[in-house]
Amino acid sequence: MVIMKKNVFTTPVILFLFTFSSCLKENVELNFPREEYLGDNLRIDGFYYQKKSDGTMNNLLHFFYKNGVIFEIIISKDIAVLSECIAELTNELVESQRKRKYHWGIFIIKNNDFYSEQWATPIDGNYVHLITQTGEILSDTCFMITKFDNGINIYDVHGMWYFYPYSPKPDSTNTFIK
């Protein structure tokens, strides 16, 4: 006769995973309305990058478009020189990231206030939450993010973003934002 031992941890773990997974929203939609950006508070004829305290650039680049869309490109590493960043902006990189929903979002500018909303990196293929950022425009080439909400926690931040003129910008055409 075979006696099967039941692991006392198996049932609670399975119940927890089932409960947690049923609370996740699948493929959430953006809450912000897409609005044409007609202002001149922020230049949009290039991209924005963020410097870190050690002088290197964060590996995120944000392109803003007149149609209110953000396209975020992730380069391979943090770098110190903008020319290295530009060398990484190959058609292959842009096209591969264009196909992923979490590289896209919407921005809104009201007076000198900045708001953006993007999909977060997916968990198990599902876009379960959004990233919302709030900030202030300091000049037409610089803005500061002051609040970062990743759908789980809200953080007070002081992230400075700087403009770099770049042409031709990647196209804002995507299948995710209507």
Summary of the structure (lengths in Angstrom):
residues: 178
radius of gyration: 20.0
end to end distance: 63.3
largest distance: 80.2
contacts: 449
relative contact order: 0.19
helix: 18%
strand: 37%
